[in-house]
């Protein structure tokens, strides 16, 4: 099985929903939740882990984005994904200050990412600080999702 095929299997668990006219969010499909298949349980556990490090909306959104990227770009294997990941994560960061501040404001947990970005990158201005903050958060999700999928492909976790 190729990485993108496995990613599609998990991506198909998610859907984008409307919270309001302007706002959307990612969640598990209702029929997936009701069926409680193993794939749902695995992704639910991963989302829960990520939710301890960031707001829940980000955990869902960035997980779905990672799976979508792997699937839509037909990424063959883990090495290819790791080679391309930084550029994809960089492109996933919001290009607007309002988008970055809205994301930061979702949860006090996201402020911890700002602290980490300030230490790691020592940005020269506020926009750069916010961009690097979101970059670190998105990268963390992509790494966790990729690690999970690669373990499955390497046979460390059973594929159903």
C-alpha positions in Angstrom: 0.0 0.0 0.0 1.3 3.5 -0.9 1.3 6.3 1.6 -1.3 8.3 -0.3 -3.7 5.4 -0.3 -3.5 5.0 3.4 -3.9 8.8 3.9 -7.1 8.7 1.7 -8.5 6.0 4.0 -8.1 8.3 7.0 -9.0 11.5 5.2 -12.4 10.0 4.3 -13.2 10.0 8.0 -13.4 13.8 8.0 -15.7 16.5 6.7 -15.7 20.3 6.8 -18.8 21.7 8.5 -20.2 25.2 8.9 -20.2 26.8 12.3 -21.7 30.0 10.9 -22.1 31.7 7.6 -18.4 32.7 7.6 -16.8 30.0 9.7 -16.1 26.4 9.0 -14.4 23.7 11.0 -13.3 20.1 10.5 -14.8 17.1 12.3 -15.4 13.4 11.9 -18.3 12.5 9.7 -21.3 11.5 11.8 -21.7 8.1 10.2 -18.0 7.4 11.0 -18.6 8.3 14.7 -21.6 6.0 14.9 -19.8 3.1 13.2 -16.8 3.4 15.6 -14.5 1.5 13.3 -10.8 1.0 14.2 -9.7 3.8 11.9 -12.0 6.3 13.7 -10.6 5.1 17.1 -7.0 5.6 15.9 -7.6 9.0 14.5 -9.7 10.0 17.5 -6.8 9.1 19.8 -4.3 11.1 17.6 -6.6 14.1 17.6 -7.0 13.8 21.4 -3.1 13.8 21.7 -2.8 16.8 19.5 -5.6 18.6 21.4 -3.4 18.6 24.5 -0.9 20.7 22.5 -3.2 23.1 20.7 -6.8 24.0 20.3 -9.1 21.2 19.1 -10.1 23.0 15.8 -6.4 23.2 14.8 -5.9 19.6 15.6 -8.7 18.6 13.3 -8.0 21.1 10.6 -4.3 20.5 10.3 -4.7 16.7 10.5 -7.2 16.8 7.6 -4.9 19.2 5.7 -2.0 16.8 6.1 -4.1 13.8 5.0 -5.5 15.7 2.1 -2.0 16.8 0.9 -0.6 13.2 1.0 -3.7 11.9 -0.8 -4.1 14.7 -3.4 -0.4 14.9 -4.3 -0.2 11.1 -4.4 2.8 11.0 -2.1 4.2 7.5 -2.5 6.2 6.9 0.7 7.4 8.4 3.9 10.8 9.6 2.6 9.1 11.6 -0.1 6.6 13.1 2.4 9.4 14.1 4.8 11.4 15.7 1.9 8.4 17.9 0.9 6.8 18.5 4.3 8.5 21.8 5.3 7.5 23.5 2.1 3.9 22.3 2.4 3.7 23.4 6.0 5.2 26.8 5.1 2.5 27.2 2.5 -0.2 26.2 5.0 0.5 29.1 7.3 -2.0 31.9 7.0 -0.7 34.8 4.9 -2.8 37.4 6.8 -2.2 38.9 10.2 -5.9 38.6 11.0 -5.9 34.9 10.2 -2.8 34.4 12.4 -4.2 36.5 15.4 -7.6 34.7 15.1 -5.8 31.4 15.2 -3.7 32.4 18.2 -6.8 33.7 20.0 -8.6 30.3 19.7 -6.9 29.0 22.8 -4.4 29.9 25.5 -2.6 26.7 24.6 -1.7 28.3 21.2 0.2 31.0 23.1 2.7 28.3 24.2 3.6 27.9 20.5 4.3 31.6 20.4 6.8 31.3 23.3 8.5 28.4 21.4 8.7 30.4 18.2 10.2 33.4 20.0 12.9 31.2 21.5 13.6 29.2 18.3 13.4 31.8 15.6 13.9 35.1 17.4 11.7 36.8 14.8 12.3 40.5 13.9 8.7 41.6 14.0 5.2 40.7 15.1 4.0 39.2 11.8 7.1 37.0 11.5 6.5 35.9 15.2 2.9 34.9 14.5 3.8 33.2 11.2 6.6 31.1 12.8 4.2 30.3 15.7 1.6 28.8 13.4 4.3 27.1 11.3 5.5 25.2 14.4 2.0 24.1 15.3 1.2 22.9 11.8 4.5 21.2 11.5 3.9 19.3 14.8 0.6 18.0 13.4 2.1 17.0 10.1 4.9 15.1 11.9 2.5 13.3 14.2 0.2 12.3 11.3 3.1 11.2 9.2 4.7 9.2 12.0 1.4 7.4 12.6 0.9 6.5 8.9 4.5 5.5 8.5 4.3 3.2 11.5 1.3 1.6 9.9 3.1 1.1 6.6 6.2 -0.3 8.3 4.0 -2.9 10.0 4.5 -1.6 13.5 0.7 -1.0 13.7 -1.8 -3.3 11.9 -3.6 -2.0 8.9 -7.2 -3.2 8.6 
